[in-house]
Amino acid sequence: MTAQVFHAGSLTEERDFTDSPHLHVLRIGQVQVKAEGSSHRVTAPAAILLPRAAPHSITPTDGVADLASARIDLGGIANPLAQALPPVQALDLQADSLGRRLNQVLDLLFAEAQQRHCGHQVVMDRLVEAALVLILRQAMEDARGIGLLAGLAHPQLAVALTAMHDRPGADWSLESLAETAGLSRSVFADTFHQVVGQPPGQYLTGWRMALARTALERGESIKRVARDIGYASPAALSRAFSRHFGVNARTLIKSDR
């Protein structure tokens, strides 16, 4: 998960964004956000998360707005977390504990942007990444229905999901995942399917395929990717990749290193 701040300061007119997922943080003023065929009026203090690349615009509606904007990467377009989040999410930062914690981070962010000391870009990027983690935690806590966010909000399933995310190359079985979650094999399998909406093995395969696609598009060799995400050989990874995406993994390789 990474972020790169490219604007922190006044916004006086409409601005268009097109190239990547974004996190915008509004400190002062009111703006109109247009994205995905919808329009949202947002009043400061607020955070605006667009987890997938989509054309959008932000227009100040009450004079000048104070805005920080960052390009973010949640792990690639195929990452299940990016797919699980709504296309546009606006969070009010005025009252609750999330707002208080985020406002502390954002005060540091805007101070850093104004002072522009040595290394200020690195500091701003890390501060926005911290804010993004807090926002994602809140999204998990607020999750309703079925899906990854609901799974991450579940106290036992979250342990197993986090383990899969952190160690995709491990030799996971239904038994080892259930043990990690602290549940019996049958209870874990049933609960996972009910809450996340798919069996644990299917979810793990999807996560591994998302990582493989991102790595291959980045130019990593298929041999290295297979080793990193738990496949015995490049051929085994290629077969799984073709079944999952319907294309040959080698077509995505930019360079064979």
PASEBA-1860 file (N, C-alpha, C; in nm, 3 decimals):
! residues 257
1> MTAQVFHA> 0.084/-0.118/0.000/0.000/0.000/0.000/0.089/0.124/0.000 ~ 0.074/0.207/-0.102/0.158/0.326/-0.112/0.074/0.447/-0.150 ~ 0.132/0.565/-0.123/0.066/0.691/-0.160/0.172/0.791/-0.203 ~ 0.133/0.878/-0.296/0.223/0.985/-0.340/0.143/1.114/-0.347 ~ 0.173/1.206/-0.258/0.104/1.334/-0.253/0.152/1.422/-0.369 ~ 0.058/1.480/-0.442/0.095/1.569/-0.552/0.032/1.707/-0.539 ~ -0.054/1.724/-0.440/-0.113/1.856/-0.415/-0.147/1.867/-0.268 ~ -0.110/1.979/-0.207/-0.149/2.008/-0.069/-0.155/2.159/-0.055
9> GSLTEERD> -0.277/2.212/-0.057/-0.293/2.357/-0.050/-0.428/2.400/-0.103 ~ -0.434/2.521/-0.156/-0.560/2.580/-0.200/-0.608/2.519/-0.331 ~ -0.740/2.506/-0.342/-0.806/2.465/-0.466/-0.907/2.574/-0.499 ~ -0.888/2.643/-0.612/-0.971/2.758/-0.644/-1.065/2.734/-0.761 ~ -1.046/2.624/-0.834/-1.131/2.596/-0.950/-1.140/2.446/-0.972 ~ -1.228/2.405/-1.060/-1.247/2.263/-1.087/-1.117/2.199/-1.133 ~ -1.094/2.079/-1.081/-0.975/2.004/-1.123/-1.017/1.862/-1.156 ~ -0.964/1.811/-1.268/-0.995/1.675/-1.313/-0.882/1.579/-1.276
17> FTDSPHLH> -0.921/1.456/-1.243/-0.826/1.351/-1.207/-0.863/1.226/-1.287 ~ -0.762/1.160/-1.346/-0.797/1.050/-1.437/-0.709/0.927/-1.425 ~ -0.591/0.936/-1.367/-0.490/0.835/-1.395/-0.476/0.720/-1.297 ~ -0.531/0.728/-1.178/-0.506/0.623/-1.078/-0.605/0.636/-0.964 ~ -0.606/0.540/-0.872/-0.685/0.557/-0.750/-0.635/0.679/-0.672 ~ -0.724/0.741/-0.597/-0.689/0.864/-0.525/-0.745/0.866/-0.384 ~ -0.675/0.939/-0.299/-0.728/0.981/-0.170/-0.717/1.132/-0.163 ~ -0.829/1.198/-0.140/-0.831/1.344/-0.122/-0.874/1.373/0.021
25> VLRIGQVQ> -0.810/1.471/0.081/-0.845/1.511/0.216/-0.878/1.660/0.214 ~ -1.000/1.693/0.254/-1.049/1.830/0.254/-1.040/1.887/0.395 ~ -0.958/1.989/0.412/-0.939/2.047/0.546/-1.027/2.168/0.569 ~ -1.046/2.249/0.464/-1.126/2.371/0.475/-1.213/2.383/0.351 ~ -1.341/2.424/0.369/-1.428/2.454/0.258/-1.527/2.343/0.226 ~ -1.589/2.359/0.108/-1.687/2.263/0.060/-1.661/2.239/-0.089 ~ -1.674/2.113/-0.133/-1.647/2.080/-0.273/-1.756/1.990/-0.328 ~ -1.764/1.989/-0.460/-1.852/1.897/-0.532/-1.763/1.793/-0.600
33> VKAEGSSH> -1.788/1.667/-0.569/-1.710/1.558/-0.628/-1.799/1.486/-0.729 ~ -1.754/1.477/-0.854/-1.827/1.405/-0.957/-1.745/1.285/-1.001 ~ -1.804/1.167/-0.987/-1.733/1.043/-1.022/-1.832/0.931/-1.042 ~ -1.801/0.841/-1.135/-1.882/0.722/-1.156/-2.030/0.755/-1.180 ~ -2.055/0.865/-1.250/-2.191/0.904/-1.281/-2.271/0.962/-1.166 ~ -2.206/0.991/-1.055/-2.276/1.047/-0.939/-2.206/1.174/-0.893 ~ -2.276/1.251/-0.810/-2.223/1.376/-0.759/-2.237/1.377/-0.607 ~ -2.132/1.422/-0.538/-2.131/1.423/-0.393/-2.087/1.562/-0.345
41> RVTAPAAI> -2.165/1.622/-0.257/-2.124/1.747/-0.194/-2.057/1.713/-0.061 ~ -1.934/1.756/-0.045/-1.853/1.719/0.071/-1.808/1.844/0.143 ~ -1.828/1.845/0.275/-1.791/1.959/0.359/-1.676/1.921/0.450 ~ -1.578/2.009/0.463/-1.462/1.985/0.549/-1.503/1.980/0.696 ~ -1.425/1.905/0.775/-1.315/1.817/0.737/-1.366/1.681/0.689 ~ -1.308/1.633/0.581/-1.356/1.507/0.523/-1.245/1.442/0.441 ~ -1.257/1.310/0.424/-1.168/1.235/0.337/-1.251/1.175/0.225 ~ -1.197/1.175/0.103/-1.266/1.122/-0.014/-1.177/1.015/-0.075
49> LLPRAAPH> -1.223/0.890/-0.069/-1.144/0.777/-0.117/-1.204/0.722/-0.245 ~ -1.120/0.710/-0.348/-1.156/0.644/-0.474/-1.055/0.531/-0.492 ~ -1.090/0.408/-0.452/-0.992/0.299/-0.447/-0.953/0.241/-0.582 ~ -1.030/0.275/-0.687/-0.998/0.226/-0.821/-0.986/0.345/-0.914 ~ -0.903/0.330/-1.016/-0.882/0.439/-1.111/-1.013/0.471/-1.182 ~ -1.056/0.595/-1.172/-1.180/0.639/-1.238/-1.173/0.789/-1.258 ~ -1.211/0.838/-1.377/-1.214/0.983/-1.398/-1.306/1.049/-1.296 ~ -1.260/1.158/-1.236/-1.344/1.232/-1.142/-1.296/1.376/-1.137
57> SITPTDGV> -1.382/1.460/-1.084/-1.347/1.601/-1.072/-1.387/1.652/-0.934 ~ -1.316/1.754/-0.889/-1.346/1.818/-0.761/-1.353/1.968/-0.786 ~ -1.464/2.029/-0.743/-1.487/2.172/-0.764/-1.520/2.240/-0.633 ~ -1.448/2.345/-0.595/-1.486/2.418/-0.473/-1.618/2.490/-0.495 ~ -1.707/2.484/-0.397/-1.840/2.546/-0.410/-1.859/2.665/-0.319 ~ -1.761/2.690/-0.234/-1.775/2.799/-0.137/-1.645/2.877/-0.129 ~ -1.604/2.934/-0.245/-1.479/3.007/-0.248/-1.362/2.915/-0.267 ~ -1.266/2.921/-0.176/-1.143/2.844/-0.186/-1.150/2.726/-0.088
65> ADLASARI> -1.106/2.610/-0.136/-1.098/2.492/-0.050/-0.951/2.460/-0.023 ~ -0.926/2.401/0.092/-0.792/2.356/0.128/-0.791/2.204/0.116 ~ -0.711/2.153/0.021/-0.720/2.013/-0.018/-0.583/1.950/-0.030 ~ -0.571/1.827/0.017/-0.453/1.745/-0.010/-0.497/1.629/-0.097 ~ -0.421/1.600/-0.202/-0.454/1.492/-0.296/-0.334/1.401/-0.314 ~ -0.361/1.271/-0.319/-0.254/1.173/-0.336/-0.299/1.062/-0.428 ~ -0.209/1.016/-0.512/-0.231/0.893/-0.587/-0.199/0.777/-0.493 ~ -0.284/0.677/-0.494/-0.264/0.564/-0.403/-0.261/0.434/-0.481
73> DLGGIANP> -0.201/0.334/-0.420/-0.196/0.200/-0.477/-0.227/0.102/-0.365 ~ -0.340/0.033/-0.377/-0.380/-0.066/-0.276/-0.331/-0.206/-0.310 ~ -0.243/-0.215/-0.409/-0.190/-0.346/-0.445/-0.227/-0.393/-0.584 ~ -0.271/-0.300/-0.668/-0.305/-0.338/-0.805/-0.454/-0.347/-0.827 ~ -0.494/-0.338/-0.952/-0.637/-0.334/-0.987/-0.710/-0.462/-0.949 ~ -0.638/-0.575/-0.946/-0.704/-0.702/-0.914/-0.708/-0.732/-0.765 ~ -0.650/-0.645/-0.684/-0.649/-0.669/-0.540/-0.792/-0.675/-0.487 ~ -0.829/-0.780/-0.412/-0.967/-0.791/-0.365/-1.010/-0.679/-0.273
81> LAQALPPV> -0.916/-0.618/-0.200/-0.953/-0.507/-0.114/-1.000/-0.387/-0.196 ~ -0.926/-0.356/-0.303/-0.965/-0.244/-0.389/-1.102/-0.270/-0.453 ~ -1.128/-0.396/-0.488/-1.255/-0.430/-0.550/-1.370/-0.429/-0.450 ~ -1.340/-0.454/-0.322/-1.445/-0.463/-0.220/-1.498/-0.328/-0.176 ~ -1.417/-0.225/-0.191/-1.456/-0.093/-0.145/-1.552/-0.027/-0.244 ~ -1.639/0.063/-0.196/-1.726/0.136/-0.289/-1.644/0.226/-0.380 ~ -1.695/0.260/-0.499/-1.616/0.340/-0.593/-1.581/0.479/-0.543 ~ -1.669/0.537/-0.462/-1.644/0.668/-0.401/-1.690/0.661/-0.255
89> QALDLQAD> -1.602/0.699/-0.165/-1.639/0.696/-0.023/-1.595/0.827/0.041 ~ -1.691/0.900/0.097/-1.662/1.025/0.167/-1.682/1.003/0.317 ~ -1.580/1.038/0.396/-1.586/1.017/0.540/-1.582/1.151/0.612 ~ -1.678/1.172/0.698/-1.684/1.292/0.782/-1.580/1.279/0.893 ~ -1.492/1.377/0.904/-1.385/1.371/1.003/-1.409/1.461/1.123 ~ -1.533/1.500/1.146/-1.558/1.599/1.250/-1.561/1.543/1.391 ~ -1.627/1.428/1.412/-1.665/1.395/1.549/-1.596/1.274/1.609 ~ -1.603/1.159/1.543/-1.567/1.034/1.608/-1.417/1.019/1.626
97> SLGRRLNQ> -1.377/0.905/1.683/-1.236/0.881/1.712/-1.153/0.875/1.585 ~ -1.212/0.822/1.475/-1.140/0.822/1.348/-1.108/0.965/1.306 ~ -1.207/1.053/1.316/-1.186/1.192/1.279/-1.077/1.257/1.361 ~ -1.077/1.232/1.489/-0.975/1.293/1.576/-0.836/1.243/1.540 ~ -0.823/1.112/1.517/-0.692/1.058/1.482/-0.646/1.107/1.345 ~ -0.738/1.109/1.248/-0.701/1.155/1.115/-0.665/1.303/1.114 ~ -0.737/1.382/1.192/-0.707/1.525/1.195/-0.567/1.551/1.250 ~ -0.522/1.468/1.344/-0.386/1.482/1.394/-0.285/1.455/1.283
105> VLDLLFAE> -0.310/1.349/1.204/-0.222/1.317/1.092/-0.225/1.429/0.989 ~ -0.343/1.481/0.962/-0.357/1.581/0.856/-0.299/1.715/0.895 ~ -0.305/1.749/1.024/-0.238/1.872/1.069/-0.089/1.865/1.039 ~ -0.030/1.748/1.064/0.112/1.730/1.034/0.137/1.738/0.883 ~ 0.045/1.681/0.804/0.059/1.680/0.659/0.061/1.821/0.603 ~ -0.037/1.902/0.640/-0.044/2.038/0.585/0.069/2.126/0.637 ~ 0.112/2.104/0.761/0.227/2.178/0.813/0.353/2.145/0.733 ~ 0.368/2.017/0.702/0.484/1.974/0.623/0.479/2.034/0.483
113> AQQRHCGH> 0.360/2.041/0.424/0.345/2.097/0.290/0.380/2.245/0.287 ~ 0.346/2.316/0.392/0.372/2.460/0.398/0.519/2.490/0.425 ~ 0.584/2.411/0.509/0.721/2.442/0.549/0.824/2.394/0.448 ~ 0.794/2.284/0.381/0.880/2.230/0.275/1.025/2.214/0.319 ~ 1.043/2.146/0.432/1.177/2.113/0.477/1.236/2.002/0.389 ~ 1.364/1.976/0.410/1.430/1.867/0.338/1.356/1.736/0.364 ~ 1.326/1.663/0.257/1.257/1.535/0.271/1.108/1.547/0.291 ~ 1.051/1.666/0.264/0.908/1.686/0.294/0.819/1.594/0.211
121> QVVMDRLV> 0.859/1.559/0.088/0.775/1.472/0.005/0.762/1.334/0.068 ~ 0.874/1.281/0.117/0.871/1.148/0.181/0.781/1.152/0.304 ~ 0.794/1.256/0.385/0.713/1.267/0.506/0.565/1.277/0.471 ~ 0.530/1.357/0.371/0.389/1.371/0.332/0.333/1.240/0.281 ~ 0.411/1.168/0.200/0.363/1.040/0.147/0.335/0.941/0.261 ~ 0.426/0.935/0.359/0.406/0.841/0.469/0.287/0.882/0.555 ~ 0.265/1.011/0.574/0.150/1.056/0.652/0.019/1.020/0.583 ~ 0.012/1.034/0.451/-0.109/0.996/0.379/-0.129/0.845/0.385
129> EAALVLIL> -0.021/0.768/0.379/-0.035/0.623/0.394/-0.091/0.587/0.531 ~ -0.047/0.659/0.636/-0.102/0.635/0.770/-0.251/0.669/0.772 ~ -0.288/0.780/0.710/-0.430/0.818/0.703/-0.510/0.714/0.627 ~ -0.453/0.660/0.520/-0.522/0.559/0.440/-0.548/0.432/0.521 ~ -0.451/0.391/0.601/-0.469/0.273/0.686/-0.584/0.295/0.784 ~ -0.590/0.412/0.845/-0.699/0.442/0.939/-0.835/0.440/0.870 ~ -0.840/0.493/0.748/-0.966/0.495/0.672/-1.009/0.353/0.637 ~ -0.915/0.269/0.595/-0.948/0.131/0.560/-0.993/0.053/0.683
137> RQAMEDAR> -0.932/0.077/0.796/-0.977/0.012/0.920/-1.122/0.047/0.950 ~ -1.155/0.175/0.932/-1.293/0.217/0.957/-1.389/0.151/0.859 ~ -1.348/0.141/0.733/-1.433/0.076/0.633/-1.460/-0.069/0.671 ~ -1.359/-0.136/0.727/-1.377/-0.274/0.771/-1.475/-0.283/0.888 ~ -1.461/-0.191/0.982/-1.549/-0.191/1.099/-1.694/-0.162/1.060 ~ -1.711/-0.081/0.955/-1.846/-0.042/0.912/-1.906/-0.140/0.811 ~ -1.832/-0.245/0.777/-1.876/-0.335/0.670/-2.011/-0.399/0.701 ~ -2.093/-0.407/0.598/-2.223/-0.474/0.608/-2.234/-0.575/0.495
145> GIGLLAGL> -2.312/-0.680/0.516/-2.337/-0.777/0.410/-2.224/-0.877/0.400 ~ -2.200/-0.924/0.277/-2.105/-1.032/0.251/-1.988/-0.978/0.170 ~ -1.866/-1.025/0.202/-1.751/-0.986/0.123/-1.626/-0.976/0.207 ~ -1.518/-0.931/0.144/-1.389/-0.924/0.213/-1.394/-0.831/0.333 ~ -1.457/-0.715/0.319/-1.460/-0.622/0.431/-1.532/-0.682/0.551 ~ -1.640/-0.755/0.524/-1.710/-0.824/0.633/-1.619/-0.929/0.697 ~ -1.541/-0.998/0.616/-1.448/-1.097/0.668/-1.341/-1.034/0.756 ~ -1.290/-0.921/0.714/-1.188/-0.852/0.792/-1.244/-0.792/0.921
153> AHPQLAVA> -1.375/-0.773/0.924/-1.438/-0.724/1.046/-1.469/-0.837/1.144 ~ -1.460/-0.962/1.098/-1.490/-1.078/1.182/-1.365/-1.113/1.264 ~ -1.375/-1.125/1.395/-1.254/-1.142/1.478/-1.171/-1.265/1.446 ~ -1.234/-1.379/1.413/-1.157/-1.498/1.381/-1.115/-1.503/1.234 ~ -1.207/-1.471/1.145/-1.174/-1.476/1.003/-1.066/-1.374/0.967 ~ -1.066/-1.260/1.034/-0.965/-1.157/1.006/-0.824/-1.210/1.028 ~ -0.806/-1.296/1.127/-0.673/-1.352/1.155/-0.629/-1.439/1.037 ~ -0.718/-1.524/0.987/-0.684/-1.611/0.874/-0.664/-1.529/0.746
161> LTAMHDRP> -0.749/-1.431/0.721/-0.735/-1.348/0.602/-0.603/-1.272/0.604 ~ -0.570/-1.215/0.718/-0.444/-1.141/0.730/-0.325/-1.233/0.708 ~ -0.334/-1.356/0.760/-0.225/-1.452/0.738/-0.209/-1.485/0.590 ~ -0.321/-1.505/0.520/-0.313/-1.532/0.375/-0.253/-1.414/0.301 ~ -0.294/-1.293/0.339/-0.242/-1.173/0.273/-0.093/-1.156/0.299 ~ -0.051/-1.181/0.423/0.089/-1.160/0.459/0.180/-1.270/0.405 ~ 0.128/-1.395/0.395/0.213/-1.508/0.354/0.143/-1.590/0.245 ~ 0.127/-1.530/0.127/0.055/-1.601/0.020/0.128/-1.724/-0.030
169> GADWSLES> 0.259/-1.731/-0.008/0.337/-1.844/-0.055/0.341/-1.961/0.040 ~ 0.278/-1.946/0.157/0.277/-2.055/0.254/0.194/-2.173/0.202 ~ 0.222/-2.290/0.255/0.151/-2.412/0.214/0.019/-2.422/0.291 ~ -0.075/-2.333/0.256/-0.201/-2.326/0.330/-0.293/-2.443/0.293 ~ -0.357/-2.496/0.396/-0.463/-2.594/0.377/-0.583/-2.546/0.457 ~ -0.697/-2.610/0.436/-0.815/-2.574/0.514/-0.787/-2.593/0.663 ~ -0.717/-2.699/0.697/-0.686/-2.727/0.837/-0.596/-2.620/0.897 ~ -0.491/-2.579/0.825/-0.398/-2.481/0.880/-0.463/-2.343/0.891
177> LAETAGLS> -0.549/-2.309/0.797/-0.620/-2.182/0.806/-0.718/-2.182/0.923 ~ -0.788/-2.294/0.942/-0.880/-2.305/1.054/-0.805/-2.294/1.186 ~ -0.690/-2.359/1.193/-0.610/-2.351/1.316/-0.563/-2.208/1.341 ~ -0.524/-2.138/1.234/-0.482/-1.998/1.248/-0.595/-1.912/1.301 ~ -0.717/-1.940/1.255/-0.833/-1.863/1.299/-0.883/-1.904/1.437 ~ -0.834/-2.019/1.486/-0.881/-2.067/1.615/-1.019/-2.130/1.611 ~ -1.052/-2.190/1.495/-1.183/-2.253/1.477/-1.164/-2.396/1.430 ~ -1.269/-2.475/1.446/-1.263/-2.610/1.389/-1.268/-2.600/1.237
185> RSVFADTF> -1.227/-2.707/1.170/-1.224/-2.709/1.024/-1.361/-2.679/0.965 ~ -1.465/-2.745/1.015/-1.598/-2.729/0.957/-1.657/-2.592/0.988 ~ -1.639/-2.546/1.112/-1.692/-2.414/1.148/-1.622/-2.305/1.068 ~ -1.490/-2.318/1.053/-1.416/-2.219/0.975/-1.464/-2.216/0.830 ~ -1.475/-2.332/0.767/-1.517/-2.338/0.627/-1.656/-2.279/0.609 ~ -1.750/-2.315/0.695/-1.887/-2.266/0.683/-1.893/-2.115/0.709 ~ -1.825/-2.070/0.813/-1.830/-1.927/0.848/-1.764/-1.842/0.741 ~ -1.650/-1.889/0.690/-1.580/-1.815/0.585/-1.670/-1.798/0.463
193> HQVVGQPP> -1.733/-1.907/0.421/-1.820/-1.902/0.303/-1.938/-1.809/0.326 ~ -1.998/-1.815/0.443/-2.114/-1.730/0.474/-2.077/-1.583/0.479 ~ -1.963/-1.550/0.537/-1.925/-1.410/0.560/-1.855/-1.349/0.438 ~ -1.760/-1.422/0.382/-1.681/-1.369/0.270/-1.749/-1.394/0.135 ~ -1.833/-1.499/0.128/-1.907/-1.524/0.005/-1.844/-1.624/-0.088 ~ -1.735/-1.688/-0.045/-1.669/-1.790/-0.126/-1.587/-1.879/-0.033 ~ -1.553/-2.000/-0.077/-1.473/-2.090/0.007/-1.332/-2.034/0.029 ~ -1.266/-2.074/0.139/-1.131/-2.023/0.167/-1.032/-2.051/0.054
201> GQYLTGWR> -1.037/-2.171/-0.003/-0.944/-2.205/-0.110/-0.963/-2.118/-0.233 ~ -1.086/-2.087/-0.266/-1.115/-2.001/-0.381/-1.066/-1.860/-0.356 ~ -1.085/-1.812/-0.232/-1.036/-1.677/-0.200/-0.884/-1.672/-0.208 ~ -0.817/-1.774/-0.153/-0.671/-1.777/-0.155/-0.618/-1.778/-0.298 ~ -0.681/-1.857/-0.385/-0.639/-1.859/-0.525/-0.656/-1.722/-0.589 ~ -0.769/-1.657/-0.562/-0.791/-1.524/-0.618/-0.688/-1.424/-0.570 ~ -0.651/-1.432/-0.443/-0.549/-1.341/-0.388/-0.413/-1.368/-0.454 ~ -0.378/-1.496/-0.467/-0.251/-1.528/-0.532/-0.249/-1.482/-0.678
209> MALARTAL> -0.361/-1.496/-0.747/-0.367/-1.453/-0.886/-0.356/-1.301/-0.899 ~ -0.415/-1.229/-0.804/-0.403/-1.083/-0.805/-0.258/-1.042/-0.787 ~ -0.189/-1.108/-0.694/-0.047/-1.078/-0.672/0.035/-1.114/-0.795 ~ 0.003/-1.229/-0.856/0.078/-1.272/-0.974/0.062/-1.172/-1.088 ~ -0.061/-1.129/-1.110/-0.085/-1.036/-1.220/-0.009/-0.905/-1.200 ~ -0.014/-0.852/-1.077/0.057/-0.727/-1.048/0.206/-0.745/-1.068 ~ 0.262/-0.856/-1.020/0.406/-0.879/-1.032/0.449/-0.897/-1.177 ~ 0.371/-0.972/-1.254/0.406/-0.994/-1.394/0.396/-0.864/-1.474
217> ERGESIKR> 0.296/-0.784/-1.446/0.283/-0.656/-1.516/0.396/-0.561/-1.478 ~ 0.454/-0.584/-1.360/0.566/-0.504/-1.315/0.696/-0.550/-1.379 ~ 0.695/-0.667/-1.445/0.813/-0.715/-1.514/0.888/-0.826/-1.445 ~ 0.835/-0.881/-1.335/0.904/-0.989/-1.267/0.891/-1.118/-1.347 ~ 0.989/-1.208/-1.332/0.987/-1.333/-1.407/0.881/-1.426/-1.350 ~ 0.825/-1.510/-1.436/0.721/-1.602/-1.392/0.778/-1.705/-1.294 ~ 0.906/-1.737/-1.306/0.968/-1.831/-1.213/0.970/-1.773/-1.072 ~ 1.008/-1.648/-1.060/1.013/-1.584/-0.928/0.874/-1.568/-0.869
225> VARDIGYA> 0.778/-1.528/-0.953/0.642/-1.509/-0.905/0.584/-1.640/-0.853 ~ 0.606/-1.748/-0.928/0.556/-1.879/-0.884/0.612/-1.915/-0.748 ~ 0.740/-1.893/-0.729/0.802/-1.925/-0.601/0.744/-1.839/-0.487 ~ 0.724/-1.711/-0.514/0.679/-1.619/-0.410/0.536/-1.645/-0.363 ~ 0.450/-1.694/-0.453/0.309/-1.709/-0.413/0.266/-1.855/-0.395 ~ 0.364/-1.947/-0.390/0.330/-2.081/-0.347/0.300/-2.183/-0.455 ~ 0.350/-2.161/-0.577/0.331/-2.260/-0.683/0.461/-2.336/-0.707 ~ 0.448/-2.465/-0.732/0.565/-2.552/-0.741/0.651/-2.522/-0.863
233> SPAALSRA> 0.592/-2.466/-0.969/0.666/-2.442/-1.091/0.599/-2.331/-1.171 ~ 0.672/-2.269/-1.264/0.610/-2.170/-1.353/0.494/-2.229/-1.432 ~ 0.506/-2.357/-1.470/0.398/-2.420/-1.547/0.270/-2.430/-1.464 ~ 0.285/-2.463/-1.336/0.168/-2.472/-1.248/0.102/-2.335/-1.232 ~ 0.184/-2.233/-1.217/0.129/-2.097/-1.208/0.060/-2.057/-1.338 ~ 0.120/-2.089/-1.451/0.061/-2.054/-1.581/-0.076/-2.117/-1.599 ~ -0.089/-2.244/-1.558/-0.218/-2.312/-1.571/-0.323/-2.246/-1.482 ~ -0.286/-2.216/-1.358/-0.381/-2.151/-1.265/-0.417/-2.012/-1.315
241> FSRHFGVN> -0.320/-1.941/-1.368/-0.343/-1.805/-1.418/-0.440/-1.807/-1.536 ~ -0.418/-1.901/-1.628/-0.505/-1.910/-1.746/-0.648/-1.945/-1.706 ~ -0.663/-2.035/-1.609/-0.798/-2.071/-1.562/-0.867/-1.951/-1.498 ~ -0.790/-1.872/-1.425/-0.849/-1.761/-1.349/-0.882/-1.641/-1.437 ~ -0.788/-1.603/-1.525/-0.804/-1.480/-1.603/-0.842/-1.505/-1.749 ~ -0.824/-1.628/-1.796/-0.856/-1.656/-1.935/-0.750/-1.610/-2.033 ~ -0.632/-1.575/-1.984/-0.520/-1.535/-2.070/-0.395/-1.603/-2.019 ~ -0.297/-1.617/-2.108/-0.170/-1.678/-2.071/-0.087/-1.580/-1.989
249> ARTLIKSD> -0.030/-1.628/-1.879/0.049/-1.541/-1.792/0.165/-1.476/-1.866 ~ 0.223/-1.545/-1.961/0.342/-1.493/-2.029/0.311/-1.371/-2.116 ~ 0.186/-1.352/-2.151/0.152/-1.234/-2.230/0.165/-1.105/-2.149 ~ 0.170/-1.118/-2.016/0.179/-1.000/-1.930/0.322/-0.966/-1.892 ~ 0.414/-1.055/-1.926/0.552/-1.032/-1.884/0.615/-0.923/-1.970 ~ 0.661/-0.817/-1.904/0.725/-0.707/-1.977/0.873/-0.735/-2.004 ~ 0.935/-0.808/-1.911/1.074/-0.846/-1.930/1.099/-0.972/-1.850 ~ 1.185/-1.058/-1.899/1.214/-1.184/-1.832/1.349/-1.172/-1.764
257> R> 1.342/-1.144/-1.631/1.466/-1.118/-1.560/1.506/-1.239/-1.478
END
